[in-house]
Amino acid sequence: MIFTGPSKRAAAHLASPTRTSPAEPFTPELEKELVREVLAMGLPSMAGFLLITIYDLVDIFWLARLGEAPVAAVTALSAYLWVLSFPNMIVGSGSVAFISRRYGAGNGPGTEISIKNTFLLKMLVGVVAGIVGLLTTRAALQLMGAAPDVVELGVRYGYAQWFALGAALVSFSVYTAMRGIGRPMLGMWISFAGTLINLILDPLLIFGIGPFPEFGIAGASIASACGFFTVSIWGIFALASPGSNVRVHWWRRPFYDLAEMKAMLRIGAPSGLSSLSVAVSGMVVVKLVAIYGTGPVALFGMAQKVLRFGRMLLGGLSLGSSALIGQYLGGGRLERAWLTAVVSTRLGTGTLLVFSLIVAAGAPWIVAFFFPDSEIAASGVLYLRLMAIGLPFAGITGAGESAFSGAGLNRPAMFVQLVMAWGLTVPAMLILGPGLGGGAPGTVSGLAVGEILGALVAWAVVRRGAWLAHQL
């Protein structure tokens, strides 16, 4: 992956007699062309994700004005939300392969039905997960070791999140569909609209400014729910418009394809299990940090939100790359699929390296922005810098996930995530924290260790190239 040329195993897949298109030579011109294509597809997605992250940061900024407990509550509730949202990854991962590969093969009707299948499945799993969340939030937060006041705030924050979960999951598929049919810029503008709604409503509903009621922490949740509904509704109408590259007739038969829906779930199941594993390990991580009190949890949550800014840069790039890889594999252009993964790795790793250096240098000002005049600010600076060390290596892991996602081959990605979460990260946190007496800083540094070692595993798996020959 570090070099342009494929490994011996990958080269064997590229030379397979079953391939459906002539081989294309690796040239500097082709590589430059793919850099432009990856950026053209990835930059709008990155911009859309950055807008979401900006909202998250503003959300934490306003909630921090209410104290440390609301920030800790959102951190804990978000970890549990990811656990119950793991079916989103099952459907989402399967949908990337179907939508992009159908579109890449020139199959308009097939692409339309794949989009319909995706939206229906997302709404169903979101509603079911939301009901479960409403019934179990209090017990889950108590299990994570949250203080009583944090539990109460988390329950209050969770009501709107669980109610809007179906719309939230559909909103993610709006971006997937737009990328899959070659309309990433429209997806970016839809994302901008949803985020703008969030940004405007957040302080109004938290503090009760003007004619708006004062909801406190629940106001932040209501604001984000309004953003999710905005994105979902606009996305549905945009896909149904005559100007869409693939026009989706939502009320015209066939409404869905049961066989394809089953295939989506089958293909996406490894990603769903991987997401569940990561989410559960995230709860464990919060519990390990919670050993040291509400303050460290609040600082840890703040650091996660800040670094998520970089992860969203990577996420947008990777999702754009996965759509391109799916289109190239659907059209039988294997060399382009391989080089897209290579380019994605380089761009992602380089971007996150620059971002991490900026965060490390500006950590004192970043922490002071969220927690001014706080006695715990110095600890926040240390946490932020420790967690930033491992972030550039996420570029390698993310590029690997985009290759497997675009191909519809998700078991290797599941293997990497399981090893990374449970074989590397959690043990490293336990050893460097409670094990060696490193306290909260030692526990947090285990995240960076897991990220670095996990990237090496991901690099080895992707270089084997099995994803190049995978058929849906």
ABEGO torsion letter per residue (X at the ends): XABABBBAAAAAAAABAABABBBBBBBAAAAAAAAAAAAAAAAAAAAAAAAAAAAAAAAAAAAAAAEAAAAAAAAAAAAAAAAAAAAAAAAAAAAAAAAAAAAAAGBAAAAAAAAAAAAAAAAAAAAAAAAAAAAAAAAAAAAAGBBAAAAAAAAAAAAAAAAAAAAAAAAAAAAAAAAAAGBAAAAAAAAAAAAAAAAAAAAAAAAGBEABBBAEAAAAAAAAAAAAAAAAAAAAAAAABAABABBBBAABOBABBAAAAAAAAAAAAAAAAAAAAAAAAAAAAAAAAAAAEAAAAAAAAAAAAAAAAAAAAAAAAAAAAAAAAAAAAAAGBAAAAAAAAAAAAAAAAAAAAAAAAAAAAAAAAAAAAABBGBAAAAAAAAAAAAAAAAAAAAAAAAAAAAAAAAAGBAAAAAAAAAAAAAAAAAAAAAAABAAAGAEAAAAAAAAAAAAAAAAAAAAAAAAAGAAAABBX
